[in-house]
Amino acid sequence: MDIDKLKNTIQDCNLNFLIGSGLSVPYFSTLGNIELLLTELNENTTLNNEEKK
C-alpha cells in the first residue's frame, strides 16, 4: 500500500485515536463546572421553568 492510498483511506474514514489515559483532560476544562451549575439551576426553587430555560 502506498502512502497516497493510505492517506486517502484515513481522510475518508471516521477514525478515533485513544492514546493513553488523561490525554483529553486539557479539552474537558472548556466545559468547566457545567454539571454543578446545571444541578444548582435544577434545585433552585426561586425560578420558574421558563426562567430556567
PDB file with SEQRES, HELIX, SHEET and CRYST1 records, atoms N, CA, C and O in Angstrom:
SEQRES   1 A   53  MET ASP ILE ASP LYS LEU LYS ASN THR ILE GLN ASP CYS          
SEQRES   2 A   53  ASN LEU ASN PHE LEU ILE GLY SER GLY LEU SER VAL PRO          
SEQRES   3 A   53  TYR PHE SER THR LEU GLY ASN ILE GLU LEU LEU LEU THR          
SEQRES   4 A   53  GLU LEU ASN GLU ASN THR THR LEU ASN ASN GLU GLU LYS          
SEQRES   5 A   53  LYS                                                          
HELIX    1 AA1 ILE A    3  ASP A   12  1                                  10    
HELIX    2 AA2 VAL A   25  PHE A   28  1                                   4    
HELIX    3 AA3 SER A   29  LEU A   31  5                                   3    
HELIX    4 AA4 ILE A   34  GLU A   43  1                                  10    
HELIX    5 AA5 ASN A   49  LYS A   52  1                                   4    
CRYST1    1.000    1.000    1.000  90.00  90.00  90.00 P 1           1          
ATOM      1  N   MET A   1       0.856  -1.171   0.000  1.00  0.00           N  
ATOM      2  CA  MET A   1       0.000   0.000   0.000  1.00  0.00           C  
ATOM      3  C   MET A   1       0.901   1.233   0.000  1.00  0.00           C  
ATOM      4  O   MET A   1       1.797   1.361   0.835  1.00  0.00           O  
ATOM      5  N   ASP A   2       0.656   2.123  -0.933  1.00  0.00           N  
ATOM      6  CA  ASP A   2       1.484   3.317  -0.995  1.00  0.00           C  
ATOM      7  C   ASP A   2       0.923   4.410  -0.083  1.00  0.00           C  
ATOM      8  O   ASP A   2      -0.215   4.316   0.377  1.00  0.00           O  
ATOM      9  N   ILE A   3       1.702   5.414   0.169  1.00  0.00           N  
ATOM     10  CA  ILE A   3       1.366   6.491   1.098  1.00  0.00           C  
ATOM     11  C   ILE A   3       0.105   7.250   0.667  1.00  0.00           C  
ATOM     12  O   ILE A   3      -0.735   7.571   1.508  1.00  0.00           O  
ATOM     13  N   ASP A   4      -0.036   7.536  -0.614  1.00  0.00           N  
ATOM     14  CA  ASP A   4      -1.212   8.276  -1.091  1.00  0.00           C  
ATOM     15  C   ASP A   4      -2.501   7.499  -0.851  1.00  0.00           C  
ATOM     16  O   ASP A   4      -3.515   8.078  -0.461  1.00  0.00           O  
ATOM     17  N   LYS A   5      -2.464   6.203  -1.082  1.00  0.00           N  
ATOM     18  CA  LYS A   5      -3.642   5.377  -0.858  1.00  0.00           C  
ATOM     19  C   LYS A   5      -3.995   5.327   0.633  1.00  0.00           C  
ATOM     20  O   LYS A   5      -5.168   5.390   0.999  1.00  0.00           O  
ATOM     21  N   LEU A   6      -2.978   5.216   1.485  1.00  0.00           N  
ATOM     22  CA  LEU A   6      -3.184   5.212   2.929  1.00  0.00           C  
ATOM     23  C   LEU A   6      -3.739   6.561   3.393  1.00  0.00           C  
ATOM     24  O   LEU A   6      -4.656   6.602   4.214  1.00  0.00           O  
ATOM     25  N   LYS A   7      -3.199   7.645   2.882  1.00  0.00           N  
ATOM     26  CA  LYS A   7      -3.664   8.987   3.236  1.00  0.00           C  
ATOM     27  C   LYS A   7      -5.130   9.170   2.833  1.00  0.00           C  
ATOM     28  O   LYS A   7      -5.916   9.714   3.609  1.00  0.00           O  
ATOM     29  N   ASN A   8      -5.501   8.730   1.648  1.00  0.00           N  
ATOM     30  CA  ASN A   8      -6.890   8.841   1.192  1.00  0.00           C  
ATOM     31  C   ASN A   8      -7.826   7.995   2.044  1.00  0.00           C  
ATOM     32  O   ASN A   8      -8.946   8.416   2.333  1.00  0.00           O  
ATOM     33  N   THR A   9      -7.388   6.820   2.446  1.00  0.00           N  
ATOM     34  CA  THR A   9      -8.200   5.953   3.293  1.00  0.00           C  
ATOM     35  C   THR A   9      -8.453   6.605   4.646  1.00  0.00           C  
ATOM     36  O   THR A   9      -9.576   6.576   5.149  1.00  0.00           O  
ATOM     37  N   ILE A  10      -7.429   7.186   5.232  1.00  0.00           N  
ATOM     38  CA  ILE A  10      -7.557   7.839   6.534  1.00  0.00           C  
ATOM     39  C   ILE A  10      -8.453   9.061   6.433  1.00  0.00           C  
ATOM     40  O   ILE A  10      -9.262   9.298   7.330  1.00  0.00           O  
ATOM     41  N   GLN A  11      -8.336   9.836   5.379  1.00  0.00           N  
ATOM     42  CA  GLN A  11      -9.148  11.036   5.207  1.00  0.00           C  
ATOM     43  C   GLN A  11     -10.620  10.703   4.982  1.00  0.00           C  
ATOM     44  O   GLN A  11     -11.491  11.490   5.352  1.00  0.00           O  
ATOM     45  N   ASP A  12     -10.909   9.558   4.387  1.00  0.00           N  
ATOM     46  CA  ASP A  12     -12.284   9.186   4.072  1.00  0.00           C  
ATOM     47  C   ASP A  12     -12.993   8.449   5.210  1.00  0.00           C  
ATOM     48  O   ASP A  12     -14.193   8.188   5.115  1.00  0.00           O  
ATOM     49  N   CYS A  13     -12.288   8.114   6.266  1.00  0.00           N  
ATOM     50  CA  CYS A  13     -12.867   7.343   7.367  1.00  0.00           C  
ATOM     51  C   CYS A  13     -13.010   8.202   8.617  1.00  0.00           C  
ATOM     52  O   CYS A  13     -12.337   9.221   8.773  1.00  0.00           O  
ATOM     53  N   ASN A  14     -13.883   7.777   9.481  1.00  0.00           N  
ATOM     54  CA  ASN A  14     -14.012   8.406  10.790  1.00  0.00           C  
ATOM     55  C   ASN A  14     -13.152   7.602  11.763  1.00  0.00           C  
ATOM     56  O   ASN A  14     -13.556   6.535  12.226  1.00  0.00           O  
ATOM     57  N   LEU A  15     -11.995   8.111  12.058  1.00  0.00           N  
ATOM     58  CA  LEU A  15     -11.071   7.406  12.935  1.00  0.00           C  
ATOM     59  C   LEU A  15     -10.926   8.143  14.254  1.00  0.00           C  
ATOM     60  O   LEU A  15     -10.926   9.373  14.299  1.00  0.00           O  
ATOM     61  N   ASN A  16     -10.805   7.384  15.310  1.00  0.00           N  
ATOM     62  CA  ASN A  16     -10.543   7.939  16.626  1.00  0.00           C  
ATOM     63  C   ASN A  16      -9.281   7.296  17.163  1.00  0.00           C  
ATOM     64  O   ASN A  16      -9.097   6.083  17.065  1.00  0.00           O  
ATOM     65  N   PHE A  17      -8.421   8.112  17.726  1.00  0.00           N  
ATOM     66  CA  PHE A  17      -7.210   7.603  18.337  1.00  0.00           C  
ATOM     67  C   PHE A  17      -7.270   7.881  19.832  1.00  0.00           C  
ATOM     68  O   PHE A  17      -7.344   9.038  20.245  1.00  0.00           O  
ATOM     69  N   LEU A  18      -7.240   6.849  20.630  1.00  0.00           N  
ATOM     70  CA  LEU A  18      -7.236   6.990  22.077  1.00  0.00           C  
ATOM     71  C   LEU A  18      -5.829   6.620  22.546  1.00  0.00           C  
ATOM     72  O   LEU A  18      -5.446   5.450  22.552  1.00  0.00           O  
ATOM     73  N   ILE A  19      -5.090   7.620  22.928  1.00  0.00           N  
ATOM     74  CA  ILE A  19      -3.689   7.400  23.278  1.00  0.00           C  
ATOM     75  C   ILE A  19      -3.497   7.710  24.752  1.00  0.00           C  
ATOM     76  O   ILE A  19      -3.394   8.874  25.137  1.00  0.00           O  
ATOM     77  N   GLY A  20      -3.450   6.677  25.573  1.00  0.00           N  
ATOM     78  CA  GLY A  20      -3.179   6.847  26.992  1.00  0.00           C  
ATOM     79  C   GLY A  20      -4.315   7.495  27.757  1.00  0.00           C  
ATOM     80  O   GLY A  20      -5.130   8.220  27.186  1.00  0.00           O  
ATOM     81  N   SER A  21      -4.360   7.234  29.033  1.00  0.00           N  
ATOM     82  CA  SER A  21      -5.408   7.838  29.856  1.00  0.00           C  
ATOM     83  C   SER A  21      -5.032   9.268  30.185  1.00  0.00           C  
ATOM     84  O   SER A  21      -3.862   9.583  30.402  1.00  0.00           O  
ATOM     85  N   GLY A  22      -6.020  10.116  30.219  1.00  0.00           N  
ATOM     86  CA  GLY A  22      -5.792  11.510  30.564  1.00  0.00           C  
ATOM     87  C   GLY A  22      -5.397  12.387  29.400  1.00  0.00           C  
ATOM     88  O   GLY A  22      -5.129  13.573  29.592  1.00  0.00           O  
ATOM     89  N   LEU A  23      -5.354  11.849  28.218  1.00  0.00           N  
ATOM     90  CA  LEU A  23      -4.949  12.643  27.056  1.00  0.00           C  
ATOM     91  C   LEU A  23      -5.932  13.771  26.775  1.00  0.00           C  
ATOM     92  O   LEU A  23      -5.532  14.844  26.322  1.00  0.00           O  
ATOM     93  N   SER A  24      -7.212  13.541  27.038  1.00  0.00           N  
ATOM     94  CA  SER A  24      -8.226  14.541  26.710  1.00  0.00           C  
ATOM     95  C   SER A  24      -8.496  15.519  27.848  1.00  0.00           C  
ATOM     96  O   SER A  24      -9.352  16.392  27.706  1.00  0.00           O  
ATOM     97  N   VAL A  25      -7.801  15.401  28.959  1.00  0.00           N  
ATOM     98  CA  VAL A  25      -8.040  16.273  30.116  1.00  0.00           C  
ATOM     99  C   VAL A  25      -7.970  17.757  29.758  1.00  0.00           C  
ATOM    100  O   VAL A  25      -8.823  18.509  30.227  1.00  0.00           O  
ATOM    101  N   PRO A  26      -7.014  18.226  28.961  1.00  0.00           N  
ATOM    102  CA  PRO A  26      -6.971  19.662  28.652  1.00  0.00           C  
ATOM    103  C   PRO A  26      -8.211  20.156  27.907  1.00  0.00           C  
ATOM    104  O   PRO A  26      -8.556  21.333  28.002  1.00  0.00           O  
ATOM    105  N   TYR A  27      -8.882  19.273  27.171  1.00  0.00           N  
ATOM    106  CA  TYR A  27     -10.038  19.687  26.389  1.00  0.00           C  
ATOM    107  C   TYR A  27     -11.311  19.726  27.226  1.00  0.00           C  
ATOM    108  O   TYR A  27     -12.244  20.453  26.885  1.00  0.00           O  
ATOM    109  N   PHE A  28     -11.369  18.960  28.312  1.00  0.00           N  
ATOM    110  CA  PHE A  28     -12.546  18.971  29.163  1.00  0.00           C  
ATOM    111  C   PHE A  28     -12.619  20.210  30.035  1.00  0.00           C  
ATOM    112  O   PHE A  28     -13.682  20.511  30.580  1.00  0.00           O  
ATOM    113  N   SER A  29     -11.534  20.928  30.181  1.00  0.00           N  
ATOM    114  CA  SER A  29     -11.568  22.128  31.005  1.00  0.00           C  
ATOM    115  C   SER A  29     -12.459  23.202  30.379  1.00  0.00           C  
ATOM    116  O   SER A  29     -12.936  24.097  31.077  1.00  0.00           O  
ATOM    117  N   THR A  30     -12.683  23.116  29.076  1.00  0.00           N  
ATOM    118  CA  THR A  30     -13.563  24.088  28.424  1.00  0.00           C  
ATOM    119  C   THR A  30     -15.008  23.924  28.879  1.00  0.00           C  
ATOM    120  O   THR A  30     -15.799  24.862  28.792  1.00  0.00           O  
ATOM    121  N   LEU A  31     -15.353  22.733  29.364  1.00  0.00           N  
ATOM    122  CA  LEU A  31     -16.696  22.508  29.875  1.00  0.00           C  
ATOM    123  C   LEU A  31     -16.874  23.138  31.248  1.00  0.00           C  
ATOM    124  O   LEU A  31     -17.998  23.404  31.672  1.00  0.00           O  
ATOM    125  N   GLY A  32     -15.780  23.373  31.934  1.00  0.00           N  
ATOM    126  CA  GLY A  32     -15.833  23.977  33.256  1.00  0.00           C  
ATOM    127  C   GLY A  32     -16.626  23.121  34.212  1.00  0.00           C  
ATOM    128  O   GLY A  32     -16.529  21.894  34.183  1.00  0.00           O  
ATOM    129  N   ASN A  33     -17.403  23.753  35.050  1.00  0.00           N  
ATOM    130  CA  ASN A  33     -18.207  23.018  36.026  1.00  0.00           C  
ATOM    131  C   ASN A  33     -19.682  23.050  35.622  1.00  0.00           C  
ATOM    132  O   ASN A  33     -20.549  23.347  36.444  1.00  0.00           O  
ATOM    133  N   ILE A  34     -19.957  22.747  34.374  1.00  0.00           N  
ATOM    134  CA  ILE A  34     -21.312  22.823  33.828  1.00  0.00           C  
ATOM    135  C   ILE A  34     -22.269  21.898  34.567  1.00  0.00           C  
ATOM    136  O   ILE A  34     -23.431  22.252  34.767  1.00  0.00           O  
ATOM    137  N   GLU A  35     -21.804  20.716  34.978  1.00  0.00           N  
ATOM    138  CA  GLU A  35     -22.682  19.781  35.685  1.00  0.00           C  
ATOM    139  C   GLU A  35     -23.119  20.371  37.027  1.00  0.00           C  
ATOM    140  O   GLU A  35     -24.285  20.257  37.404  1.00  0.00           O  
ATOM    141  N   LEU A  36     -22.201  20.991  37.737  1.00  0.00           N  
ATOM    142  CA  LEU A  36     -22.528  21.625  39.014  1.00  0.00           C  
ATOM    143  C   LEU A  36     -23.512  22.776  38.804  1.00  0.00           C  
ATOM    144  O   LEU A  36     -24.475  22.916  39.558  1.00  0.00           O  
ATOM    145  N   LEU A  37     -23.275  23.595  37.787  1.00  0.00           N  
ATOM    146  CA  LEU A  37     -24.169  24.723  37.518  1.00  0.00           C  
ATOM    147  C   LEU A  37     -25.575  24.257  37.135  1.00  0.00           C  
ATOM    148  O   LEU A  37     -26.561  24.850  37.574  1.00  0.00           O  
ATOM    149  N   LEU A  38     -25.677  23.214  36.331  1.00  0.00           N  
ATOM    150  CA  LEU A  38     -26.987  22.696  35.936  1.00  0.00           C  
ATOM    151  C   LEU A  38     -27.717  22.083  37.122  1.00  0.00           C  
ATOM    152  O   LEU A  38     -28.937  22.207  37.231  1.00  0.00           O  
ATOM    153  N   THR A  39     -26.983  21.424  38.011  1.00  0.00           N  
ATOM    154  CA  THR A  39     -27.594  20.855  39.219  1.00  0.00           C  
ATOM    155  C   THR A  39     -28.135  21.960  40.111  1.00  0.00           C  
ATOM    156  O   THR A  39     -29.249  21.859  40.626  1.00  0.00           O  
ATOM    157  N   GLU A  40     -27.346  23.017  40.296  1.00  0.00           N  
ATOM    158  CA  GLU A  40     -27.798  24.144  41.112  1.00  0.00           C  
ATOM    159  C   GLU A  40     -29.019  24.817  40.489  1.00  0.00           C  
ATOM    160  O   GLU A  40     -29.942  25.216  41.199  1.00  0.00           O  
ATOM    161  N   LEU A  41     -29.021  24.939  39.180  1.00  0.00           N  
ATOM    162  CA  LEU A  41     -30.164  25.540  38.486  1.00  0.00           C  
ATOM    163  C   LEU A  41     -31.415  24.690  38.668  1.00  0.00           C  
ATOM    164  O   LEU A  41     -32.505  25.219  38.891  1.00  0.00           O  
ATOM    165  N   ASN A  42     -31.257  23.383  38.575  1.00  0.00           N  
ATOM    166  CA  ASN A  42     -32.382  22.464  38.732  1.00  0.00           C  
ATOM    167  C   ASN A  42     -32.954  22.519  40.146  1.00  0.00           C  
ATOM    168  O   ASN A  42     -34.166  22.398  40.327  1.00  0.00           O  
ATOM    169  N   GLU A  43     -32.094  22.701  41.150  1.00  0.00           N  
ATOM    170  CA  GLU A  43     -32.535  22.727  42.541  1.00  0.00           C  
ATOM    171  C   GLU A  43     -33.023  24.104  42.984  1.00  0.00           C  
ATOM    172  O   GLU A  43     -33.563  24.238  44.082  1.00  0.00           O  
ATOM    173  N   ASN A  44     -32.847  25.110  42.165  1.00  0.00           N  
ATOM    174  CA  ASN A  44     -33.252  26.466  42.501  1.00  0.00           C  
ATOM    175  C   ASN A  44     -34.779  26.559  42.483  1.00  0.00           C  
ATOM    176  O   ASN A  44     -35.408  26.334  41.449  1.00  0.00           O  
ATOM    177  N   THR A  45     -35.365  26.889  43.624  1.00  0.00           N  
ATOM    178  CA  THR A  45     -36.825  26.950  43.722  1.00  0.00           C  
ATOM    179  C   THR A  45     -37.368  28.359  43.503  1.00  0.00           C  
ATOM    180  O   THR A  45     -38.582  28.556  43.467  1.00  0.00           O  
ATOM    181  N   THR A  46     -36.476  29.342  43.357  1.00  0.00           N  
ATOM    182  CA  THR A  46     -36.943  30.716  43.174  1.00  0.00           C  
ATOM    183  C   THR A  46     -37.231  31.036  41.713  1.00  0.00           C  
ATOM    184  O   THR A  46     -37.826  32.074  41.421  1.00  0.00           O  
ATOM    185  N   LEU A  47     -36.823  30.168  40.787  1.00  0.00           N  
ATOM    186  CA  LEU A  47     -37.058  30.394  39.369  1.00  0.00           C  
ATOM    187  C   LEU A  47     -38.153  29.471  38.866  1.00  0.00           C  
ATOM    188  O   LEU A  47     -38.251  28.322  39.298  1.00  0.00           O  
ATOM    189  N   ASN A  48     -38.980  29.971  37.951  1.00  0.00           N  
ATOM    190  CA  ASN A  48     -39.960  29.083  37.330  1.00  0.00           C  
ATOM    191  C   ASN A  48     -39.294  28.393  36.133  1.00  0.00           C  
ATOM    192  O   ASN A  48     -38.156  28.706  35.782  1.00  0.00           O  
ATOM    193  N   ASN A  49     -40.009  27.460  35.517  1.00  0.00           N  
ATOM    194  CA  ASN A  49     -39.427  26.670  34.419  1.00  0.00           C  
ATOM    195  C   ASN A  49     -39.015  27.529  33.235  1.00  0.00           C  
ATOM    196  O   ASN A  49     -37.998  27.263  32.595  1.00  0.00           O  
ATOM    197  N   GLU A  50     -39.790  28.543  32.946  1.00  0.00           N  
ATOM    198  CA  GLU A  50     -39.453  29.416  31.801  1.00  0.00           C  
ATOM    199  C   GLU A  50     -38.150  30.158  32.062  1.00  0.00           C  
ATOM    200  O   GLU A  50     -37.325  30.301  31.159  1.00  0.00           O  
ATOM    201  N   GLU A  51     -37.960  30.629  33.287  1.00  0.00           N  
ATOM    202  CA  GLU A  51     -36.717  31.323  33.643  1.00  0.00           C  
ATOM    203  C   GLU A  51     -35.530  30.369  33.625  1.00  0.00           C  
ATOM    204  O   GLU A  51     -34.421  30.771  33.273  1.00  0.00           O  
ATOM    205  N   LYS A  52     -35.745  29.130  33.994  1.00  0.00           N  
ATOM    206  CA  LYS A  52     -34.651  28.139  33.971  1.00  0.00           C  
ATOM    207  C   LYS A  52     -34.202  27.846  32.551  1.00  0.00           C  
ATOM    208  O   LYS A  52     -33.018  27.620  32.299  1.00  0.00           O  
ATOM    209  N   LYS A  53     -35.156  27.849  31.621  1.00  0.00           N  
ATOM    210  CA  LYS A  53     -34.791  27.611  30.208  1.00  0.00           C  
ATOM    211  C   LYS A  53     -33.923  28.740  29.726  1.00  0.00           C  
ATOM    212  O   LYS A  53     -33.501  28.744  28.569  1.00  0.00           O  
TER     213      LYS A  53                                                      
END                                                                             
